[in-house]
Amino acid sequence: MIFIGSDHGGYELKQCLKSALEKEGVPCVDCGCANADTPVDYPDIAGEVCQRVLETPGENKGVLVCGTGVGICIAANKVKGIRAALCADSYSAKYTRLHNDSNVLCLGGRTLGAGLALEILDVWLNTPFEGGRHAVRVGKIGKMEEERA
């Protein structure tokens, strides 16, 4: 399941991504916001999406969009168990899945065109985690979360 959310600055791109996911038959749940006209605080949306992702770790993924993608990514990474990655190109999207097992993709609604954002999303969704030495590193990130909680 894909949980998707945005603040007002990412609303238009979120709608585009959601439409593409639905067209491809990918199960998708919209966690807000409802329009581009009413200001919404991105930490609230990030928190909702991240909690939903963590309900079924390994199966659920999240997509978050704000104006630049930066704020919503920072907020998402405050949630224990979330490995959110801000991506502006397909290469980063590929390697954040292969090496970091990212479970939330963050995008900038005001910095990316729809075509590139759709390409990034496709690569991110279709790239598996490589595991191996990277699993050790991801485990160390989890340990850091435990030690600093």
C-alpha positions as a Python dict, from the first residue, in 0.01 Angstrom:
ca = {
    (1, 'M'): (0, 0, 0),
    (2, 'I'): (118, 352, -81),
    (3, 'F'): (24, 632, 158),
    (4, 'I'): (55, 973, -3),
    (5, 'G'): (30, 1320, 144),
    (6, 'S'): (125, 1681, 88),
    (7, 'D'): (93, 2027, 226),
    (8, 'H'): (-62, 2302, 15),
    (9, 'G'): (268, 2363, -169),
    (10, 'G'): (279, 2005, -291),
    (11, 'Y'): (-92, 1951, -353),
    (12, 'E'): (-87, 1971, -734),
    (13, 'L'): (202, 1727, -770),
    (14, 'K'): (47, 1493, -512),
    (15, 'Q'): (-272, 1482, -716),
    (16, 'C'): (-74, 1401, -1031),
    (17, 'L'): (118, 1120, -858),
    (18, 'K'): (-196, 981, -698),
    (19, 'S'): (-374, 975, -1033),
    (20, 'A'): (-83, 791, -1195),
    (21, 'L'): (-72, 534, -913),
    (22, 'E'): (-446, 473, -938),
    (23, 'K'): (-423, 441, -1318),
    (24, 'E'): (-157, 171, -1272),
    (25, 'G'): (-374, -11, -1017),
    (26, 'V'): (-139, 60, -728),
    (27, 'P'): (-332, 74, -398),
    (28, 'C'): (-303, 429, -269),
    (29, 'V'): (-444, 617, 30),
    (30, 'D'): (-451, 998, 30),
    (31, 'C'): (-364, 1132, 375),
    (32, 'G'): (-418, 1498, 283),
    (33, 'C'): (-423, 1782, 219),
    (34, 'A'): (-754, 1854, 49),
    (35, 'N'): (-660, 2155, -167),
    (36, 'A'): (-388, 2402, -255),
    (37, 'D'): (-572, 2704, -116),
    (38, 'T'): (-577, 2627, 257),
    (39, 'P'): (-239, 2634, 434),
    (40, 'V'): (-150, 2303, 599),
    (41, 'D'): (145, 2228, 826),
    (42, 'Y'): (370, 1968, 661),
    (43, 'P'): (473, 1802, 992),
    (44, 'D'): (111, 1697, 1045),
    (45, 'I'): (89, 1534, 702),
    (46, 'A'): (433, 1370, 740),
    (47, 'G'): (331, 1227, 1078),
    (48, 'E'): (11, 1078, 940),
    (49, 'V'): (177, 917, 638),
    (50, 'C'): (469, 782, 841),
    (51, 'Q'): (245, 625, 1105),
    (52, 'R'): (47, 452, 830),
    (53, 'V'): (369, 326, 666),
    (54, 'L'): (481, 175, 994),
    (55, 'E'): (157, -22, 1036),
    (56, 'T'): (292, -289, 801),
    (57, 'P'): (671, -241, 774),
    (58, 'G'): (824, -368, 452),
    (59, 'E'): (494, -367, 266),
    (60, 'N'): (372, -11, 305),
    (61, 'K'): (552, 287, 154),
    (62, 'G'): (490, 659, 171),
    (63, 'V'): (517, 950, -67),
    (64, 'L'): (530, 1304, 69),
    (65, 'V'): (530, 1634, -118),
    (66, 'C'): (578, 1990, -1),
    (67, 'G'): (706, 2296, -187),
    (68, 'T'): (1072, 2189, -189),
    (69, 'G'): (1041, 1847, -29),
    (70, 'V'): (1293, 1951, 236),
    (71, 'G'): (1063, 2037, 527),
    (72, 'I'): (841, 1733, 488),
    (73, 'C'): (1150, 1509, 462),
    (74, 'I'): (1298, 1652, 781),
    (75, 'A'): (967, 1595, 961),
    (76, 'A'): (933, 1240, 829),
    (77, 'N'): (1280, 1145, 944),
    (78, 'K'): (1187, 1235, 1302),
    (79, 'V'): (957, 931, 1310),
    (80, 'K'): (1135, 623, 1444),
    (81, 'G'): (1156, 356, 1174),
    (82, 'I'): (1119, 594, 884),
    (83, 'R'): (1394, 634, 628),
    (84, 'A'): (1271, 921, 414),
    (85, 'A'): (1468, 1037, 112),
    (86, 'L'): (1433, 1361, -80),
    (87, 'C'): (1495, 1281, -444),
    (88, 'A'): (1525, 1513, -742),
    (89, 'D'): (1656, 1255, -990),
    (90, 'S'): (1611, 889, -1079),
    (91, 'Y'): (1965, 792, -977),
    (92, 'S'): (1906, 903, -617),
    (93, 'A'): (1567, 730, -616),
    (94, 'K'): (1726, 404, -730),
    (95, 'Y'): (2008, 408, -478),
    (96, 'T'): (1802, 519, -182),
    (97, 'R'): (1602, 200, -232),
    (98, 'L'): (1898, -26, -318),
    (99, 'H'): (2128, 89, -39),
    (100, 'N'): (1913, 265, 223),
    (101, 'D'): (1584, 72, 202),
    (102, 'S'): (1400, 405, 213),
    (103, 'N'): (1035, 364, 295),
    (104, 'V'): (922, 722, 226),
    (105, 'L'): (993, 921, -88),
    (106, 'C'): (987, 1300, -58),
    (107, 'L'): (947, 1531, -356),
    (108, 'G'): (929, 1905, -417),
    (109, 'G'): (604, 2020, -570),
    (110, 'R'): (752, 2356, -666),
    (111, 'T'): (1090, 2224, -778),
    (112, 'L'): (1002, 1924, -998),
    (113, 'G'): (795, 1892, -1310),
    (114, 'A'): (533, 1622, -1321),
    (115, 'G'): (719, 1413, -1581),
    (116, 'L'): (1037, 1390, -1377),
    (117, 'A'): (846, 1332, -1054),
    (118, 'L'): (659, 1041, -1215),
    (119, 'E'): (986, 894, -1339),
    (120, 'I'): (1142, 923, -992),
    (121, 'L'): (838, 761, -834),
    (122, 'D'): (843, 473, -1083),
    (123, 'V'): (1212, 401, -1023),
    (124, 'W'): (1171, 427, -647),
    (125, 'L'): (871, 193, -636),
    (126, 'N'): (1029, -66, -864),
    (127, 'T'): (1375, -87, -708),
    (128, 'P'): (1417, -352, -436),
    (129, 'F'): (1645, -323, -136),
    (130, 'E'): (1977, -492, -211),
    (131, 'G'): (2041, -608, 146),
    (132, 'G'): (2381, -757, 226),
    (133, 'R'): (2630, -502, 357),
    (134, 'H'): (2360, -238, 318),
    (135, 'A'): (2135, -422, 564),
    (136, 'V'): (2413, -389, 822),
    (137, 'R'): (2420, -14, 763),
    (138, 'V'): (2043, 21, 783),
    (139, 'G'): (2059, -178, 1106),
    (140, 'K'): (2310, 71, 1244),
    (141, 'I'): (2066, 352, 1165),
    (142, 'G'): (1799, 165, 1363),
    (143, 'K'): (2043, 124, 1651),
    (144, 'M'): (2113, 498, 1646),
    (145, 'E'): (1739, 560, 1679),
    (146, 'E'): (1722, 330, 1980),
    (147, 'E'): (2025, 479, 2153),
    (148, 'R'): (1913, 838, 2108),
    (149, 'A'): (1544, 792, 2185),
}
